[in-house]
């Protein structure tokens, strides 16, 4: 979960436990929405990947930002019986923000012959993502979609009606935050 139950309770000024189940569900929905929208796993996770060596001196890890590159090694055995030989840490450098590993040499060409063990994503979750999660979870908790009118002001038989279009929609500033983390292919 991108936020904790107590965070949304504080945000909504809820002190009892009667809504805890609904709030937890709203947090799960918001977290899923954010992962789907951004195309990225936001929470910190550990990865062990086998990657094709391409002869280049750069390797792009598919998950970033990279918190820790624990090991980078090559297979000096066979595909069926790999023998993982680690590269020395002075042979490569990691750009944590982009997931690019720059090496002092070209990677050996091969199929799944490079192994990277690393941790990526956010721990802790950045404050702006927590704020967006709070806003989106509030949207789900409040009964998302109940008010979807796009009309702001309407005149009927001389009477003017104004609709509150902020209820039942995810706020635009939440989208602005999420767009900073969105994976563009």
GROMACS elastic network, one bead per residue, 0.5 to 0.9 nm:
[ bonds ]
;  ai    aj funct       b0    kb
    1     4     6  0.68420   500
    1    27     6  0.69008   500
    1    28     6  0.64950   500
    1    30     6  0.89704   500
    1    31     6  0.62260   500
    1    32     6  0.89513   500
    1    43     6  0.77553   500
    2    27     6  0.76689   500
    2    28     6  0.84703   500
    2    30     6  0.85445   500
    2    31     6  0.60431   500
    2    42     6  0.77772   500
    2    43     6  0.69637   500
    2   125     6  0.66224   500
    2   129     6  0.79151   500
    2   130     6  0.65098   500
    2   133     6  0.68497   500
    3     6     6  0.83998   500
    3     7     6  0.65359   500
    3     8     6  0.76154   500
    3    27     6  0.71030   500
    3    31     6  0.84013   500
    3   125     6  0.80962   500
    3   130     6  0.60877   500
    3   131     6  0.89111   500
    3   133     6  0.69290   500
    3   134     6  0.73924   500
    4     7     6  0.53680   500
    4     8     6  0.70408   500
    4     9     6  0.89686   500
    4    24     6  0.84552   500
    4    27     6  0.80309   500
    5     8     6  0.56043   500
    5     9     6  0.63399   500
    5    10     6  0.87559   500
    5    20     6  0.74175   500
    5    23     6  0.69333   500
    5    24     6  0.62678   500
    5    27     6  0.76570   500
    6    10     6  0.60406   500
    6    11     6  0.84584   500
    7    10     6  0.52005   500
    7    11     6  0.60975   500
    7    12     6  0.86506   500
    7   134     6  0.78592   500
    8    12     6  0.60024   500
    8    13     6  0.81441   500
    8    14     6  0.82434   500
    8    23     6  0.74807   500
    8    27     6  0.83001   500
    8   134     6  0.60810   500
    8   137     6  0.78839   500
    8   138     6  0.77574   500
    9    12     6  0.52098   500
    9    13     6  0.56674   500
    9    15     6  0.68118   500
    9    16     6  0.87506   500
    9    20     6  0.83880   500
    9    23     6  0.79547   500
   10    14     6  0.62765   500
   10    15     6  0.77350   500
   11    14     6  0.78742   500
   11   134     6  0.74988   500
   11   138     6  0.89618   500
   12   138     6  0.79702   500
   14    17     6  0.81355   500
   14    19     6  0.83656   500
   16    19     6  0.74697   500
   16    20     6  0.82286   500
   17    20     6  0.52530   500
   17    21     6  0.84043   500
   18    21     6  0.76268   500
   18    22     6  0.86722   500
   19    22     6  0.53498   500
   19    23     6  0.60012   500
   19    24     6  0.85427   500
   20    23     6  0.50150   500
   20    24     6  0.59923   500
   20    25     6  0.85057   500
   21    24     6  0.51686   500
   21    25     6  0.62160   500
   21    26     6  0.86260   500
   22    25     6  0.50424   500
   22    26     6  0.61201   500
   22    27     6  0.86513   500
   22   141     6  0.66442   500
   23    27     6  0.61977   500
   23    28     6  0.86448   500
   23   137     6  0.75900   500
   23   138     6  0.82509   500
   23   140     6  0.86858   500
   23   141     6  0.62234   500
   24    27     6  0.50706   500
   24    28     6  0.62733   500
   24    29     6  0.86593   500
   24   137     6  0.88742   500
   25    28     6  0.50605   500
   25    29     6  0.61660   500
   25    30     6  0.85651   500
   25   137     6  0.85406   500
   25   140     6  0.85379   500
   25   141     6  0.80737   500
   26    29     6  0.50267   500
   26    30     6  0.60373   500
   26    31     6  0.84716   500
   26   136     6  0.81658   500
   26   138     6  0.71484   500
   26   139     6  0.81153   500
   26   140     6  0.52896   500
   26   141     6  0.53379   500
   27    30     6  0.50746   500
   27    31     6  0.60058   500
   27    32     6  0.85251   500
   27   133     6  0.73853   500
   27   134     6  0.77935   500
   27   136     6  0.81637   500
   27   137     6  0.51008   500
   27   138     6  0.83646   500
   27   140     6  0.82221   500
   27   141     6  0.84875   500
   28    31     6  0.51023   500
   28    32     6  0.61280   500
   28    33     6  0.85218   500
   28   137     6  0.80170   500
   29    32     6  0.51508   500
   29    33     6  0.60631   500
   29    34     6  0.86161   500
   29   136     6  0.85096   500
   29   137     6  0.70181   500
   29   140     6  0.72215   500
   30    33     6  0.50058   500
   30    34     6  0.61580   500
   30    35     6  0.86698   500
   30   132     6  0.88930   500
   30   133     6  0.59819   500
   30   134     6  0.81046   500
   30   135     6  0.86677   500
   30   136     6  0.54727   500
   30   138     6  0.86500   500
   30   139     6  0.85775   500
   30   140     6  0.72686   500
   31    34     6  0.51663   500
   31    35     6  0.62684   500
   31    36     6  0.86051   500
   31    42     6  0.88188   500
   31   133     6  0.67615   500
   31   136     6  0.86018   500
   31   137     6  0.80892   500
   32    35     6  0.51754   500
   32    36     6  0.60630   500
   32    37     6  0.84206   500
   33    36     6  0.51267   500
   33    37     6  0.58769   500
   33    38     6  0.84337   500
   33   136     6  0.85019   500
   34    37     6  0.50535   500
   34    38     6  0.59065   500
   34    39     6  0.80564   500
   34    40     6  0.82564   500
   34    41     6  0.87902   500
   34    42     6  0.82813   500
   34   132     6  0.88056   500
   34   133     6  0.76650   500
   34   136     6  0.87503   500
   34   178     6  0.72426   500
   35    38     6  0.54082   500
   35    39     6  0.56291   500
   35    40     6  0.53851   500
   35    41     6  0.56471   500
   35    42     6  0.66499   500
   36    39     6  0.51867   500
   36    40     6  0.72424   500
   36    41     6  0.86136   500
   37    40     6  0.80659   500
   37   178     6  0.76991   500
   37   179     6  0.86437   500
   37   182     6  0.70903   500
   37   183     6  0.87818   500
   38    41     6  0.82125   500
   38    42     6  0.87289   500
   38   178     6  0.64988   500
   38   179     6  0.70818   500
   38   180     6  0.87431   500
   38   181     6  0.60927   500
   38   183     6  0.56561   500
   38   184     6  0.84970   500
   39   181     6  0.87034   500
   39   182     6  0.62914   500
   39   183     6  0.54530   500
   39   184     6  0.82561   500
   40    63     6  0.80203   500
   40    64     6  0.89191   500
   40   121     6  0.87001   500
   40   181     6  0.78050   500
   40   182     6  0.70944   500
   40   183     6  0.64806   500
   41    44     6  0.79430   500
   41    45     6  0.84084   500
   41    63     6  0.81958   500
   41   121     6  0.70209   500
   42    45     6  0.87662   500
   42   120     6  0.88094   500
   42   121     6  0.55371   500
   42   122     6  0.60579   500
   42   123     6  0.89344   500
   42   125     6  0.76528   500
   42   181     6  0.87592   500
   43   120     6  0.82053   500
   43   121     6  0.55742   500
   43   122     6  0.52471   500
   43   123     6  0.66465   500
   43   124     6  0.81462   500
   43   125     6  0.69661   500
   44    67     6  0.82887   500
   44   119     6  0.67876   500
   44   120     6  0.55547   500
   44   123     6  0.55455   500
   44   124     6  0.81121   500
   44   125     6  0.85282   500
   45   118     6  0.85335   500
   45   119     6  0.55994   500
   45   120     6  0.57383   500
   45   121     6  0.66590   500
   45   122     6  0.84465   500
   46   117     6  0.75192   500
   46   118     6  0.58512   500
   46   120     6  0.65898   500
   47    63     6  0.86410   500
   47   116     6  0.77436   500
   47   117     6  0.56615   500
   47   118     6  0.53871   500
   47   119     6  0.60763   500
   47   120     6  0.76861   500
   48   115     6  0.69457   500
   48   116     6  0.57298   500
   48   118     6  0.66272   500
   48   119     6  0.89109   500
   49    61     6  0.88172   500
   49   112     6  0.86260   500
   49   114     6  0.80704   500
   49   115     6  0.55575   500
   49   116     6  0.53455   500
   49   117     6  0.65367   500
   49   118     6  0.86072   500
   50   111     6  0.86650   500
   50   113     6  0.65536   500
   50   114     6  0.55195   500
   50   116     6  0.66056   500
   50   117     6  0.89959   500
   51    59     6  0.89430   500
   51    61     6  0.89759   500
   51   110     6  0.87828   500
   51   111     6  0.72276   500
   51   113     6  0.62431   500
   51   114     6  0.50333   500
   51   115     6  0.61634   500
   51   116     6  0.77349   500
   52   108     6  0.88493   500
   52   109     6  0.70713   500
   52   110     6  0.56137   500
   52   113     6  0.57202   500
   52   114     6  0.61863   500
   52   115     6  0.89051   500
   53    56     6  0.78056   500
   53    59     6  0.84991   500
   53    74     6  0.86233   500
   53   106     6  0.86754   500
   53   107     6  0.54025   500
   53   108     6  0.53357   500
   53   111     6  0.65544   500
   53   112     6  0.68900   500
   53   113     6  0.60099   500
   53   114     6  0.59633   500
   54    57     6  0.85621   500
   54    59     6  0.86038   500
   54   106     6  0.78528   500
   54   107     6  0.60949   500
   54   108     6  0.66547   500
   54   110     6  0.69153   500
   54   111     6  0.88098   500
   55    58     6  0.87966   500
   55   105     6  0.85667   500
   55   108     6  0.53708   500
   55   109     6  0.50970   500
   55   110     6  0.86049   500
   56    59     6  0.74857   500
   56   103     6  0.85993   500
   56   105     6  0.76933   500
   56   107     6  0.56130   500
   56   108     6  0.82658   500
   56   109     6  0.85643   500
   57   101     6  0.82868   500
   57   102     6  0.59794   500
   57   103     6  0.50101   500
   57   104     6  0.66134   500
   57   105     6  0.53636   500
   57   107     6  0.60055   500
   58   100     6  0.66280   500
   58   101     6  0.55689   500
   58   103     6  0.59997   500
   58   104     6  0.89789   500
   58   105     6  0.87634   500
   58   106     6  0.75498   500
   58   107     6  0.79042   500
   59    99     6  0.82176   500
   59   100     6  0.57303   500
   59   101     6  0.50180   500
   59   102     6  0.65952   500
   59   103     6  0.80319   500
   59   107     6  0.83054   500
   60    63     6  0.86941   500
   60    98     6  0.79957   500
   60    99     6  0.57048   500
   60   101     6  0.62225   500
   60   102     6  0.88177   500
   61    64     6  0.70499   500
   61    66     6  0.83578   500
   61    98     6  0.82310   500
   61   100     6  0.62002   500
   61   101     6  0.73909   500
   61   116     6  0.82115   500
   62    99     6  0.69888   500
   63    66     6  0.70538   500
   63    98     6  0.86480   500
   63    99     6  0.67113   500
   63   119     6  0.86357   500
   63   120     6  0.60086   500
   63   121     6  0.72016   500
   64    67     6  0.79705   500
   64    96     6  0.69368   500
   64    97     6  0.63325   500
   64    98     6  0.60365   500
   64    99     6  0.51069   500
   64   100     6  0.88862   500
   64   119     6  0.85919   500
   64   120     6  0.52901   500
   64   121     6  0.56875   500
   64   122     6  0.88912   500
   65    95     6  0.84242   500
   65    96     6  0.52318   500
   65    98     6  0.60606   500
   65    99     6  0.60221   500
   65   119     6  0.87271   500
   65   120     6  0.55210   500
   65   121     6  0.52435   500
   65   122     6  0.74297   500
   66    69     6  0.69962   500
   66    94     6  0.81282   500
   66    95     6  0.78015   500
   66    97     6  0.65340   500
   66    98     6  0.77194   500
   66    99     6  0.58328   500
   66   118     6  0.71304   500
   66   119     6  0.59543   500
   66   121     6  0.63521   500
   66   122     6  0.87045   500
   67    96     6  0.65180   500
   67    97     6  0.88387   500
   67   118     6  0.74870   500
   67   119     6  0.53544   500
   67   120     6  0.51372   500
   67   121     6  0.68808   500
   67   122     6  0.78079   500
   67   123     6  0.85514   500
   68    71     6  0.89556   500
   68    96     6  0.80553   500
   68   117     6  0.86105   500
   68   118     6  0.54414   500
   68   119     6  0.51254   500
   68   120     6  0.70346   500
   69    72     6  0.73373   500
   69    94     6  0.77033   500
   69    96     6  0.89342   500
   69   116     6  0.73685   500
   69   117     6  0.61766   500
   69   119     6  0.65295   500
   69   120     6  0.86516   500
   70   116     6  0.77300   500
   70   117     6  0.54318   500
   70   118     6  0.52184   500
   70   119     6  0.77260   500
   71    86     6  0.67852   500
   71    87     6  0.78730   500
   71    89     6  0.85615   500
   71   115     6  0.77531   500
   71   116     6  0.57694   500
   71   117     6  0.50795   500
   71   118     6  0.69234   500
   72    85     6  0.85031   500
   72    86     6  0.57631   500
   72    87     6  0.58417   500
   72    88     6  0.83061   500
   72    89     6  0.83563   500
   72    92     6  0.88670   500
   72   114     6  0.72927   500
   72   115     6  0.57967   500
   72   117     6  0.65543   500
   72   118     6  0.86536   500
   73    84     6  0.57890   500
   73    85     6  0.51523   500
   73    87     6  0.52701   500
   73    88     6  0.87565   500
   73   113     6  0.84085   500
   73   114     6  0.58097   500
   73   115     6  0.52688   500
   73   116     6  0.66468   500
   73   117     6  0.88148   500
   74    77     6  0.89551   500
   74    82     6  0.89424   500
   74    83     6  0.79541   500
   74    84     6  0.54950   500
   74    85     6  0.53677   500
   74    86     6  0.64184   500
   74    87     6  0.73740   500
   74   107     6  0.85701   500
   74   108     6  0.79178   500
   74   113     6  0.55699   500
   74   115     6  0.61304   500
   74   116     6  0.89182   500
   75    78     6  0.70056   500
   75    79     6  0.79158   500
   75    82     6  0.55617   500
   75    83     6  0.52869   500
   75    85     6  0.62600   500
   75    86     6  0.88786   500
   75   112     6  0.83381   500
   75   114     6  0.63380   500
   75   115     6  0.77439   500
   76    82     6  0.67569   500
   76    83     6  0.52990   500
   76    84     6  0.63203   500
   76    85     6  0.65289   500
   76   113     6  0.81367   500
   77    80     6  0.82188   500
   77    81     6  0.59874   500
   77    84     6  0.74893   500
   78    83     6  0.73737   500
   78   113     6  0.86439   500
   79    82     6  0.55640   500
   79   111     6  0.80394   500
   79   112     6  0.77544   500
   79   113     6  0.76305   500
   82   113     6  0.84062   500
   84   113     6  0.87601   500
   84   114     6  0.84736   500
   84   115     6  0.77384   500
   86    89     6  0.87498   500
   86   115     6  0.89021   500
   87    90     6  0.83004   500
   87    91     6  0.66076   500
   87    92     6  0.79669   500
   88    91     6  0.53918   500
   88    92     6  0.75343   500
   89    92     6  0.58016   500
   89    93     6  0.75299   500
   90    93     6  0.74838   500
   90   103     6  0.89371   500
   90   104     6  0.86264   500
   91   102     6  0.85196   500
   91   103     6  0.57603   500
   91   104     6  0.55039   500
   91   105     6  0.78101   500
   92   101     6  0.65379   500
   92   102     6  0.54454   500
   92   104     6  0.61985   500
   92   105     6  0.87011   500
   93   100     6  0.83695   500
   93   101     6  0.56625   500
   93   102     6  0.52711   500
   93   103     6  0.65283   500
   93   104     6  0.87471   500
   94    97     6  0.87354   500
   94    98     6  0.85686   500
   94    99     6  0.67445   500
   94   100     6  0.58888   500
   94   102     6  0.63461   500
   94   103     6  0.88515   500
   95    98     6  0.57244   500
   95    99     6  0.56643   500
   95   100     6  0.53377   500
   95   101     6  0.63791   500
   95   102     6  0.79830   500
   96    99     6  0.53681   500
   96   100     6  0.73409   500
   96   101     6  0.86255   500
   96   120     6  0.87068   500
   97   100     6  0.81572   500
   98   101     6  0.88689   500
   99   120     6  0.87425   500
  102   105     6  0.86601   500
  103   106     6  0.69295   500
  103   107     6  0.79125   500
  106   109     6  0.85551   500
  107   110     6  0.88451   500
  107   114     6  0.81278   500
  108   113     6  0.78540   500
  108   114     6  0.82450   500
  109   113     6  0.77409   500
  110   113     6  0.54714   500
  110   114     6  0.81396   500
  111   114     6  0.82029   500
  112   115     6  0.75085   500
  120   123     6  0.88977   500
  121   125     6  0.86150   500
  122   125     6  0.51695   500
  122   126     6  0.71378   500
  123   126     6  0.79228   500
  124   127     6  0.86245   500
  125   128     6  0.84581   500
  125   129     6  0.66499   500
  125   130     6  0.65568   500
  126   129     6  0.54227   500
  126   130     6  0.63744   500
  126   131     6  0.88257   500
  127   130     6  0.50039   500
  127   131     6  0.62060   500
  127   132     6  0.87108   500
  128   131     6  0.50158   500
  128   132     6  0.62639   500
  128   133     6  0.85718   500
  128   174     6  0.87817   500
  128   177     6  0.65829   500
  128   178     6  0.88087   500
  129   132     6  0.50235   500
  129   133     6  0.60327   500
  129   134     6  0.85283   500
  129   174     6  0.83830   500
  129   177     6  0.67664   500
  129   178     6  0.71966   500
  129   181     6  0.88690   500
  130   134     6  0.61444   500
  130   135     6  0.86694   500
  131   134     6  0.50701   500
  131   135     6  0.62901   500
  131   136     6  0.86622   500
  131   174     6  0.78659   500
  131   177     6  0.88251   500
  132   135     6  0.50884   500
  132   136     6  0.60931   500
  132   137     6  0.84104   500
  132   171     6  0.87334   500
  132   173     6  0.77896   500
  132   175     6  0.79170   500
  132   177     6  0.67450   500
  132   178     6  0.74714   500
  133   136     6  0.51230   500
  133   137     6  0.58325   500
  133   138     6  0.83157   500
  133   174     6  0.79607   500
  134   137     6  0.51496   500
  134   138     6  0.60196   500
  134   139     6  0.85816   500
  135   138     6  0.51150   500
  135   139     6  0.63039   500
  135   140     6  0.89110   500
  135   170     6  0.74268   500
  135   171     6  0.73516   500
  135   174     6  0.70126   500
  136   140     6  0.64218   500
  136   141     6  0.85944   500
  136   169     6  0.87938   500
  136   170     6  0.60452   500
  136   171     6  0.77912   500
  136   174     6  0.74080   500
  137   140     6  0.50970   500
  137   141     6  0.60045   500
  137   142     6  0.84988   500
  138   142     6  0.59403   500
  138   143     6  0.87288   500
  138   144     6  0.87659   500
  139   142     6  0.53282   500
  139   143     6  0.67646   500
  139   144     6  0.55026   500
  139   145     6  0.85728   500
  139   167     6  0.77394   500
  139   168     6  0.63706   500
  139   169     6  0.68474   500
  139   170     6  0.63652   500
  139   171     6  0.86621   500
  140   143     6  0.55085   500
  140   145     6  0.84751   500
  140   168     6  0.83141   500
  140   170     6  0.89972   500
  141   144     6  0.70997   500
  142   146     6  0.87079   500
  142   167     6  0.84282   500
  142   168     6  0.77280   500
  143   146     6  0.61335   500
  143   147     6  0.89971   500
  143   168     6  0.71319   500
  144   147     6  0.77781   500
  144   148     6  0.89337   500
  144   167     6  0.80601   500
  144   169     6  0.70380   500
  144   170     6  0.86717   500
  145   148     6  0.57832   500
  145   167     6  0.81092   500
  145   169     6  0.68117   500
  146   167     6  0.77983   500
  146   168     6  0.56366   500
  147   164     6  0.81777   500
  147   165     6  0.69424   500
  147   166     6  0.83401   500
  147   167     6  0.59187   500
  147   169     6  0.77940   500
  148   165     6  0.66980   500
  148   166     6  0.86511   500
  148   167     6  0.76274   500
  148   168     6  0.58920   500
  148   169     6  0.69531   500
  149   152     6  0.78004   500
  149   163     6  0.73105   500
  149   164     6  0.81697   500
  149   165     6  0.60285   500
  149   168     6  0.88886   500
  150   163     6  0.82821   500
  150   165     6  0.63864   500
  151   154     6  0.69586   500
  151   162     6  0.77663   500
  151   163     6  0.65076   500
  151   164     6  0.87392   500
  151   165     6  0.75151   500
  152   161     6  0.81673   500
  152   162     6  0.53900   500
  152   163     6  0.50279   500
  152   164     6  0.69066   500
  152   165     6  0.67459   500
  153   160     6  0.69210   500
  153   161     6  0.56119   500
  153   163     6  0.63336   500
  154   159     6  0.82596   500
  154   160     6  0.56478   500
  154   161     6  0.51466   500
  154   162     6  0.63291   500
  154   163     6  0.83348   500
  155   158     6  0.61055   500
  155   159     6  0.55069   500
  155   161     6  0.61999   500
  155   162     6  0.87944   500
  156   159     6  0.52269   500
  156   160     6  0.63026   500
  156   161     6  0.76311   500
  157   160     6  0.83347   500
  163   166     6  0.88913   500
  164   167     6  0.63750   500
  165   168     6  0.73052   500
  165   169     6  0.74049   500
  166   169     6  0.58788   500
  166   170     6  0.78594   500
  166   171     6  0.71403   500
  167   170     6  0.82716   500
  167   171     6  0.89868   500
  169   172     6  0.86773   500
  170   173     6  0.85644   500
  170   174     6  0.69055   500
  170   175     6  0.77218   500
  171   174     6  0.54154   500
  171   175     6  0.69342   500
  172   175     6  0.51017   500
  172   176     6  0.62909   500
  172   177     6  0.87613   500
  173   177     6  0.62511   500
  173   178     6  0.86183   500
  174   177     6  0.51642   500
  174   178     6  0.62100   500
  174   179     6  0.85920   500
  175   179     6  0.59517   500
  175   180     6  0.87919   500
  176   179     6  0.52327   500
  176   180     6  0.68776   500
  177   180     6  0.55760   500
  177   181     6  0.73619   500
  178   181     6  0.53407   500
  178   182     6  0.61495   500
  179   183     6  0.84320   500
  180   183     6  0.88200   500
